[in-house]
Amino acid sequence: MSAATKRHLARVAALPCALCGSMPVEVHHLMSGRVPGRRSSDWLAIPLCPDCHRGRNGIHGQQAMLKVMRKTELDLLAETFQRVCAGIERGQA
């Protein structure tokens, strides 16, 4: 893993949950558009708390939180990129 990839994942992991805003988070690799049986690129990752990630209503569960928030993984990825870029502009990690 490159140094740039490690920095990006650390920045994602420092953000609050993309769905509910809580902390701490786990880094979720997008399932949308991935090759079956393979994980998405580390650059296609979003921060999710354990409940929104692996919980019954989370992304790996019934995906109820996505439905309630009327979001897709790609929406959350775009928001994550915006938040990471804003942090870089402010000089954070």
DSSP file (Angstrom, degrees, kcal/mol; ACC not computed):
  #  RESIDUE AA STRUCTURE BP1 BP2  ACC     N-H-->O    O-->H-N    N-H-->O    O-->H-N    TCO  KAPPA ALPHA  PHI   PSI    X-CA   Y-CA   Z-CA
    1    1 A M              0   0    0      0, 0.0     2,-0.0     0, 0.0     0, 0.0   0.000 360.0 360.0 360.0 133.0    0.0    0.0    0.0
    2    2 A S     >  -     0   0    0      1,-0.1     4,-2.2     4,-0.0     5,-0.2  -0.271 360.0-114.1 -74.0 161.5    1.4    3.4   -1.0
    3    3 A A  H  > S+     0   0    0      1,-0.2     4,-2.4     2,-0.2     5,-0.2   0.880 118.1  54.0 -61.6 -38.3    2.0    6.2    1.5
    4    4 A A  H  > S+     0   0    0      2,-0.2     4,-2.3     1,-0.2    -1,-0.2   0.899 108.1  49.2 -64.3 -40.4   -0.7    8.3   -0.3
    5    5 A T  H  > S+     0   0    0      2,-0.2     4,-2.6     1,-0.2     5,-0.2   0.917 110.5  50.3 -65.0 -43.2   -3.2    5.5    0.1
    6    6 A K  H  X S+     0   0    0     -4,-2.2     4,-2.2     1,-0.2    -2,-0.2   0.911 110.9  49.2 -61.0 -42.9   -2.4    5.1    3.8
    7    7 A R  H  X S+     0   0    0     -4,-2.4     4,-2.3     2,-0.2    -1,-0.2   0.917 111.1  50.2 -62.6 -42.8   -2.8    8.9    4.3
    8    8 A H  H  X S+     0   0    0     -4,-2.3     4,-2.4     1,-0.2    -2,-0.2   0.945 111.2  47.3 -62.0 -48.2   -6.2    8.8    2.5
    9    9 A L  H  X S+     0   0    0     -4,-2.6     4,-2.6     1,-0.2    -1,-0.2   0.873 111.1  52.3 -62.7 -36.5   -7.5    5.9    4.6
   10   10 A A  H  X S+     0   0    0     -4,-2.2     4,-1.1    -5,-0.2    -1,-0.2   0.898 109.5  49.6 -65.2 -39.7   -6.4    7.6    7.8
   11   11 A R  H  < S+     0   0    0     -4,-2.3     4,-0.5     2,-0.2     3,-0.4   0.913 112.0  47.8 -64.9 -42.4   -8.2   10.8    6.7
   12   12 A V  H >< S+     0   0    0     -4,-2.4     3,-1.4     1,-0.2    -2,-0.2   0.926 110.2  52.4 -62.9 -44.5  -11.4    8.8    6.0
   13   13 A A  H 3< S+     0   0    0     -4,-2.6    12,-0.4     1,-0.3    -1,-0.2   0.714 103.4  58.8 -66.5 -20.2  -11.1    7.0    9.4
   14   14 A A  T 3< S+     0   0    0     -4,-1.1    -1,-0.3    -3,-0.4    -2,-0.2   0.577  91.3  89.2 -84.5 -10.0  -10.8   10.3   11.2
   15   15 A L  S <  S-     0   0    0     -3,-1.4     3,-0.1    -4,-0.5    10,-0.1  -0.466  84.5-105.9 -83.9 157.7  -14.2   11.5    9.9
   16   16 A P        -     0   0    0      0, 0.0     7,-0.2     0, 0.0     6,-0.1  -0.337  59.2 -64.6 -73.2 166.2  -17.5   10.8   11.6
   17   17 A C     >  -     0   0    0      5,-2.6     4,-1.2     1,-0.2    31,-0.3  -0.244  41.4-137.3 -53.1 131.9  -19.9    8.2   10.2
   18   18 A A  T  4 S+     0   0    0     29,-3.2    -1,-0.2     1,-0.2    30,-0.1   0.676  99.8  36.8 -68.3 -17.4  -21.2    9.2    6.8
   19   19 A L  T  4 S+     0   0    0     28,-0.3    -1,-0.2     3,-0.1    29,-0.1   0.849 135.1  11.1-101.9 -46.2  -24.7    8.2    7.7
   20   20 A C  T  4 S-     0   0    0      2,-0.1    -2,-0.1    29,-0.0    28,-0.1   0.571  89.1-124.0-115.2 -10.8  -25.3    9.0   11.4
   21   21 A G     <  +     0   0    0     -4,-1.2    -3,-0.1     1,-0.2     2,-0.1   0.503  63.1 134.0  83.8   3.6  -22.4   11.2   12.3
   22   22 A S        -     0   0    0     -6,-0.1    -5,-2.6     2,-0.1    -1,-0.2  -0.352  45.4-100.7 -86.3 168.8  -21.2    9.1   15.3
   23   23 A M  S    S+     0   0    0     -7,-0.2     2,-0.1    -2,-0.1    26,-0.1  -0.898  80.4  47.4-131.0 159.1  -17.7    8.0   16.2
   24   24 A P  S    S-     0   0    0      0, 0.0     2,-0.3     0, 0.0    -7,-0.1   0.671  72.6-167.9 -75.5 173.1  -15.6    5.8   16.1
   25   25 A V        -     0   0    0    -12,-0.4     2,-0.3    24,-0.2    24,-0.3  -0.804  20.5-141.7-125.3 165.1  -15.8    4.5   12.6
   26   26 A E  E     -A   48   0A   0     22,-3.6    22,-2.7    -2,-0.3     2,-0.6  -0.900  33.3-110.9-116.7 151.9  -14.7    1.7   10.4
   27   27 A V  E     -A   47   0A   0     -2,-0.3     2,-0.5    20,-0.2   -14,-0.0  -0.770  32.5-159.8 -88.6 120.9  -13.6    2.2    6.8
   28   28 A H  E     -A   46   0A   0     18,-3.2    18,-2.5    -2,-0.6     2,-0.5  -0.880   8.1-144.6-103.1 126.7  -16.1    0.7    4.4
   29   29 A H  E     -A   45   0A   0     -2,-0.5    16,-0.2    16,-0.2    13,-0.1  -0.795  35.5-102.7 -88.9 129.4  -15.1   -0.2    0.8
   30   30 A L        -     0   0    0     14,-2.5    10,-0.4    -2,-0.5    -1,-0.1  -0.129  25.1-164.0 -54.5 141.6  -17.9    0.5   -1.6
   31   31 A M    >   +     0   0    0      8,-0.1     3,-1.6     2,-0.1     2,-0.2   0.673  59.8 105.4 -95.1 -24.2  -19.8   -2.5   -2.9
   32   32 A S  T 3  S-     0   0    0      1,-0.3    -2,-0.0     8,-0.0    40,-0.0  -0.396  96.8  -3.9 -61.6 123.3  -21.4   -0.6   -5.8
   33   33 A G  T 3  S+     0   0    0      1,-0.2    -1,-0.3    -2,-0.2     2,-0.1   0.519  96.9 139.5  76.9   5.9  -19.7   -1.5   -9.1
   34   34 A R    <   -     0   0    0     -3,-1.6    -1,-0.2     1,-0.1     5,-0.1  -0.415  62.2-100.7 -82.4 161.0  -17.1   -3.8   -7.6
   35   35 A V    >   -     0   0    0      4,-0.1     3,-2.3    -2,-0.1    -1,-0.1  -0.657  50.4-100.9 -75.1 128.0  -16.0   -7.1   -9.2
   36   36 A P  T 3  S+     0   0    0      0, 0.0    -1,-0.1     0, 0.0     3,-0.1  -0.236 108.1  18.7 -52.7 133.8  -17.8   -9.9   -7.3
   37   37 A G  T 3  S+     0   0    0      1,-0.2     2,-0.4    -3,-0.0    -2,-0.0   0.399 110.4  93.2  85.8  -2.9  -15.4  -11.5   -4.8
   38   38 A R  S <  S-     0   0    0     -3,-2.3    -1,-0.2     0, 0.0     2,-0.2  -0.943  73.2-122.4-124.7 146.3  -13.0   -8.6   -4.8
   39   39 A R        -     0   0    0     -2,-0.4    -4,-0.1     1,-0.1     3,-0.1  -0.560  34.6-108.2 -81.2 148.1  -12.9   -5.5   -2.5
   40   40 A S        -     0   0    0    -10,-0.4    -1,-0.1    -2,-0.2    -9,-0.0  -0.202  50.0 -73.5 -66.8 166.0  -13.1   -2.1   -4.1
   41   41 A S    >   -     0   0    0      1,-0.1     3,-1.8     2,-0.1   -11,-0.2  -0.216  39.9-117.1 -56.2 149.2  -10.1    0.2   -4.3
   42   42 A D  T 3  S+     0   0    0      1,-0.3     3,-0.3    -3,-0.1    -1,-0.1   0.713 116.1  63.9 -62.1 -19.9   -8.9    1.8   -1.0
   43   43 A W  T 3  S+     0   0    0      1,-0.2     2,-0.6   -14,-0.0    -1,-0.3   0.591  91.6  66.0 -79.9 -11.0   -9.7    5.1   -2.7
   44   44 A L  S <  S+     0   0    0     -3,-1.8   -14,-2.5   -14,-0.1     2,-0.3  -0.554  80.8 123.0-107.4  64.3  -13.4    4.1   -2.8
   45   45 A A  E     -A   29   0A   0     -2,-0.6   -16,-0.2    -3,-0.3   -18,-0.1  -0.944  39.2-168.5-131.6 147.0  -14.0    4.1    0.9
   46   46 A I  E     -A   28   0A   0    -18,-2.5   -18,-3.2    -2,-0.3     2,-0.5  -0.937  28.7-109.3-131.3 153.5  -16.3    5.8    3.3
   47   47 A P  E     +A   27   0A   0      0, 0.0   -29,-3.2     0, 0.0     2,-0.4  -0.721  40.8 170.3 -86.0 129.6  -16.4    6.1    7.1
   48   48 A L  E     -A   26   0A   0    -22,-2.7   -22,-3.6    -2,-0.5   -31,-0.1  -1.000  32.5-123.0-137.1 138.1  -19.2    4.2    8.9
   49   49 A C     >  -     0   0    0     -2,-0.4     4,-1.9   -24,-0.3     5,-0.2  -0.326  42.2 -99.3 -67.7 163.1  -19.8    3.5   12.5
   50   50 A P  H  >>S+     0   0    0      0, 0.0     4,-2.8     0, 0.0     5,-0.9   0.867 123.5  49.8 -55.1 -38.6  -20.1   -0.2   13.4
   51   51 A D  H  >5S+     0   0    0      1,-0.2     4,-1.0     3,-0.2     7,-0.3   0.934 114.2  42.9 -67.1 -45.5  -23.9   -0.1   13.4
   52   52 A C  H  45S+     0   0    0      6,-0.2     7,-2.7     2,-0.1    -1,-0.2   0.712 123.1  41.6 -73.0 -18.9  -24.2    1.6   10.1
   53   53 A H  H  <5S+     0   0    0     -4,-1.9     7,-2.2     5,-0.3    -2,-0.2   0.930 137.4   2.5 -89.3 -61.8  -21.5   -0.6    8.7
   54   54 A R  H  <5S+     0   0    0     -4,-2.8    -3,-0.2    -5,-0.2    -2,-0.1   0.439 100.1 112.4-111.3  -1.7  -22.2   -4.1   10.0
   55   55 A G  S ><<S-     0   0    0     -4,-1.0     3,-1.5    -5,-0.9     7,-0.1  -0.128  84.3 -95.9 -70.4 169.4  -25.4   -3.7   12.0
   56   56 A R  T 3  S+     0   0    0      1,-0.3     6,-3.0     5,-0.2     8,-0.2   0.849 128.0  34.6 -54.2 -38.9  -28.8   -5.2   11.1
   57   57 A N  T 3  S+     0   0    0      4,-0.2     8,-2.2     5,-0.2     9,-0.4   0.360 103.8 103.9 -97.6   4.3  -29.9   -2.0    9.4
   58   58 A G  S X >S-     0   0    0     -3,-1.5     5,-2.2    -7,-0.3     3,-1.4  -0.003  92.2 -84.3 -80.2-174.3  -26.4   -1.1    8.1
   59   59 A I  T 3 5S+     0   0    0     -7,-2.7    -5,-0.2     1,-0.3    -6,-0.2   0.832 130.9  44.8 -63.3 -35.0  -24.8   -1.3    4.6
   60   60 A H  T 3 5S+     0   0    0     -7,-2.2    -1,-0.3    -8,-0.1    -6,-0.1   0.388 120.6  45.7 -89.9   5.3  -23.9   -5.0    5.1
   61   61 A G  T < 5S-     0   0    0     -3,-1.4    -4,-0.2    -9,-0.2    -5,-0.2   0.175 129.5 -37.7-111.8-128.5  -27.4   -5.7    6.6
   62   62 A Q  T   5S-     0   0    0     -6,-3.0    -5,-0.2    -7,-0.1    -3,-0.1   0.491  70.3-130.9 -83.0  -3.6  -30.8   -4.6    5.3
   63   63 A Q     >< +     0   0    0     -5,-2.2     4,-1.7    -7,-0.2     3,-0.2   0.749  57.1 146.1  60.8  27.3  -29.4   -1.2    4.3
   64   64 A A  H  >  +     0   0    0     -6,-0.2     4,-3.0     1,-0.2     5,-0.2   0.867  65.4  58.0 -62.3 -36.7  -32.3    0.6    6.1
   65   65 A M  H  > S+     0   0    0     -8,-2.2     4,-2.3     1,-0.2    -1,-0.2   0.895 105.0  50.4 -63.5 -38.5  -30.1    3.5    7.0
   66   66 A L  H  >>S+     0   0    0     -9,-0.4     5,-2.2    -3,-0.2     4,-0.7   0.921 113.2  46.6 -62.0 -43.0  -29.3    4.2    3.3
   67   67 A K  H ><5S+     0   0    0     -4,-1.7     3,-0.5     2,-0.2    -2,-0.2   0.914 112.0  49.3 -66.9 -43.2  -33.0    4.1    2.6
   68   68 A V  H 3<5S+     0   0    0     -4,-3.0    -1,-0.2     1,-0.2    -2,-0.2   0.905 116.3  42.5 -62.4 -41.8  -34.0    6.4    5.5
   69   69 A M  H 3<5S-     0   0    0     -4,-2.3    -1,-0.2    -5,-0.2    -2,-0.2   0.539 105.9-130.9 -81.9  -7.2  -31.3    8.9    4.5
   70   70 A R  T <<5 +     0   0    0     -4,-0.7     2,-0.3    -3,-0.5    -3,-0.2   0.935  63.1 130.3  54.0  50.3  -32.2    8.6    0.8
   71   71 A K      < -     0   0    0     -5,-2.2     2,-0.3    -6,-0.1    -1,-0.2  -0.864  47.9-147.2-128.4 160.2  -28.6    8.1   -0.1
   72   72 A T     >  -     0   0    0     -2,-0.3     4,-2.1    -3,-0.1     5,-0.2  -0.767  37.4-103.7-115.9 169.1  -26.5    5.7   -2.1
   73   73 A E  H  > S+     0   0    0     -2,-0.3     4,-2.3     1,-0.2     5,-0.1   0.887 124.3  54.6 -58.7 -37.3  -22.9    4.6   -1.5
   74   74 A L  H  > S+     0   0    0      2,-0.2     4,-2.3     1,-0.2    -1,-0.2   0.869 105.1  52.3 -66.9 -36.0  -21.9    6.9   -4.3
   75   75 A D  H  > S+     0   0    0      2,-0.2     4,-2.2     1,-0.2    -1,-0.2   0.939 111.7  46.8 -60.2 -46.3  -23.6    9.9   -2.6
   76   76 A L  H  X S+     0   0    0     -4,-2.1     4,-2.3     1,-0.2    -2,-0.2   0.859 109.9  53.6 -66.1 -35.6  -21.7    9.0    0.6
   77   77 A L  H  X S+     0   0    0     -4,-2.3     4,-2.6     2,-0.2    -1,-0.2   0.927 108.4  49.2 -63.7 -44.8  -18.4    8.7   -1.3
   78   78 A A  H  X S+     0   0    0     -4,-2.3     4,-2.1     1,-0.2    -2,-0.2   0.918 112.5  47.8 -61.1 -43.4  -18.8   12.1   -2.9
   79   79 A E  H  X S+     0   0    0     -4,-2.2     4,-2.3     2,-0.2    -1,-0.2   0.879 110.5  52.7 -64.6 -37.4  -19.6   13.6    0.6
   80   80 A T  H  X S+     0   0    0     -4,-2.3     4,-2.7     2,-0.2     5,-0.2   0.927 108.1  50.0 -63.9 -45.2  -16.5   11.8    2.0
   81   81 A F  H  X S+     0   0    0     -4,-2.6     4,-2.7     1,-0.2     5,-0.2   0.912 110.5  50.9 -59.5 -42.1  -14.3   13.3   -0.7
   82   82 A Q  H  X S+     0   0    0     -4,-2.1     4,-2.3     1,-0.2    -1,-0.2   0.920 112.3  46.0 -61.5 -43.4  -15.6   16.7    0.0
   83   83 A R  H  X S+     0   0    0     -4,-2.3     4,-1.9     2,-0.2    -2,-0.2   0.886 113.0  49.3 -69.0 -38.9  -14.9   16.3    3.7
   84   84 A V  H  X S+     0   0    0     -4,-2.7     4,-2.2     2,-0.2    -2,-0.2   0.943 113.0  47.4 -63.5 -47.2  -11.4   14.9    3.1
   85   85 A C  H  X S+     0   0    0     -4,-2.7     4,-2.5     1,-0.2    -2,-0.2   0.893 110.1  52.5 -62.1 -40.8  -10.6   17.8    0.8
   86   86 A A  H  X S+     0   0    0     -4,-2.3     4,-1.5    -5,-0.2    -1,-0.2   0.889 109.4  50.2 -62.4 -38.9  -11.9   20.4    3.2
   87   87 A G  H  <>S+     0   0    0     -4,-1.9     5,-3.0     2,-0.2     4,-0.3   0.893 109.8  49.9 -66.2 -39.4   -9.7   18.9    5.9
   88   88 A I  H ><5S+     0   0    0     -4,-2.2     3,-1.4     1,-0.2    -2,-0.2   0.914 108.8  52.4 -64.1 -43.0   -6.7   19.1    3.7
   89   89 A E  H 3<5S+     0   0    0     -4,-2.5    -1,-0.2     1,-0.3    -2,-0.2   0.835 108.2  51.2 -62.6 -31.9   -7.4   22.7    2.8
   90   90 A R  T 3<5S-     0   0    0     -4,-1.5    -1,-0.3    -5,-0.2    -2,-0.2   0.490 122.0-109.9 -82.9  -2.6   -7.6   23.5    6.5
   91   91 A G  T < 5 +     0   0    0     -3,-1.4     2,-0.4    -4,-0.3    -3,-0.2   0.674  65.8 150.9  85.0  17.5   -4.2   21.8    7.0
   92   92 A Q      <       0   0    0     -5,-3.0    -1,-0.3     1,-0.2    -2,-0.1  -0.687 360.0 360.0 -86.5 136.8   -5.5   18.7    8.9
   93   93 A A              0   0    0     -2,-0.4    -1,-0.2   -83,-0.0    -5,-0.1   0.516 360.0 360.0  14.5 360.0   -3.5   15.5    8.5
